[in-house]
Amino acid sequence: MATETTQLARETSEEVAASYRPVMVPGERVRTTLMDEDPHGWTLRIEIRNAGAGPATFIRALHDPSGAVAENWSLGSLAPGETARLAFRVSSHTAMSQILLDYRDLGGRAYSTAIVLDHPQAPAEHIRVYDVRFARDVSFTDLGDAVPQPGLKRLPIEG
């Protein structure tokens, strides 16, 4: 009886977590453009969307293999159904690359998404999303944690 109760509790916990899990996926737009100030540099732009049932918080975005982080966008959160446009400045244009996203749900559980891009030629119209992979309790980036930050008041909360 105890084993069955434990199993039922575990299944219920998983169902509750799934009911507010964020899922970051690529949006409709992916393109590259030459940077105005650098004829040898590229700006990769990609739209991401939260297709999950709960908000994605503490979002981190990294372009691989360049190591570039997303420029000028709010890392705070994306509500279910909300989109954000990310821009990465990259020095070279490779045939394959990926956007790595780390994020959390409201309970603090970590999730990751890898969006693989196939762009064998320089023109923007040839870029496509090749694959999307998801992970739970794993970090794809090495961009660190949000708290504590130097100069901010330490809050009396766990996590």
N, C-alpha and C positions, 0 to 999 in steps of 0.2 A: 504494500500500500504506500509506504514512504517513497519507494522508487518511482511509482506511478505519479505521485503528487509532485515530486521533484521534476520529472519529465514534463508534466503539464505546466508547471510554473515556468520552466525554461521556454517552452513553446509560446506561452502567453507573453512572456517578456520579449521574445523575438517579434511577435505580431505587433505589440505596442511600439517597439522601436521602428518597425517598417512603416507604421502609420504616419510617422513624421520624418522619415528619412529624406534628405535632399539627394538629388541625382543631377550632377552637372553634365550637360551634353552640348555638342556644338550647335550653334544656331544656324541660320540660313546663309550668312555671309562669311566668306573667307577670301582674302585677296592680298597681294603684295604690291607695293609701289616703290619706285626709286625715291630715296630721300632727297629732298630739294638741295640741302647743303652738302651732300656727299654722293657723288655719282656712282660710288662703289658700294654704298650701303643700301639696305632695304628696310622698309617698314612692313611688317607682317601684321595684318589686321584680321581678327577673328571674333565672331560673336559667340558668346556662350549663353546657355539658358538653363535655368533650374527646372528640370522636368519632374522633380520629386514632389512628395506630398508636404514636406516641411521646408522651412527656410534653411539656406546654406549660410553658415557664419564662418568668420575668420578664413576667408578665401585667400589662397596663395596661388600665383600663376607663374610658371617658368617655361621658357622656350628651350628645347633641347634639340640640337647640340650646342647652341650658342651660349646658353646660360643667362640670356637676357630675361629680365623680369618685366611684367606688364607695366606700362607707363600710365600715369595720371588717371586712375580710376579708383573708386571706393572699394576697399577690401572688406568693408563691414559685413554686408550680407546681401543675399539675393532671395527674395520671396519666391514661393512656388509660381512658376510661369513667367517670372521676370527674366529679362535679358540684360547683358552688359557687353559692350564692345571693348575688346582688348587690343592694344597696339604694342608690338615688340620691335625694337630697333636691332637689326641683325647685320653683321658685316658681310656675310656671304650667303649665297642662295644655293642650298643643297637640294638634292633630289627628294629626300625624305627628311622630315623633322617631326617633332611632336610638341604639343602643348601639355604640360603637366599641371594638374590642379589638385590642391589639397584643400579640404574644407571640413566643417564640423556640423553636426545637427544640434538642436537645442539642448540635448543632454550632454554635449561635449564629446560624443563619439566621433572618431576620425574616419574620413572617407577620402578616396582619391579617384581621379579620372585621368586617363592618358588618351589624348586625341591625336592620332597619327595622321599626318598630312603628306600627301603625295603631290609634289610639284616638280616634275622633271624639267620643265622649261620655265624661263623667266616670266613670260606674260601672265598676268593675274588670272586670266580665264582658265588656265590649265590646272589650278589648284583644286584639290578635292579632299574630302575627309576619307581616309583609307580604312581606318579602324578606330573603334572606341573601346577602351577597357576600363573596368571599374575594380576597386579594391576597398575593403573595410579594415579598419585598425592598422593601416599601413600608410606611410608617407612617401609620396613619389618625389617631392622636392626637399631641399635642404634649407628652406627659408626660415626656419625657426618658429618660435612660439610668440604669441601676442603679449603675454604678461609675464613678469612685471617689466615695465619700461622705465628707464631712468628719468627722474624728474616728476613722475606721476605719483599721486598719493596711493599708498598700498591699501587695498580694500580688504575688509574682513570676510573674504569668501574663499572657499576651497576651489582648486582647479586651476 
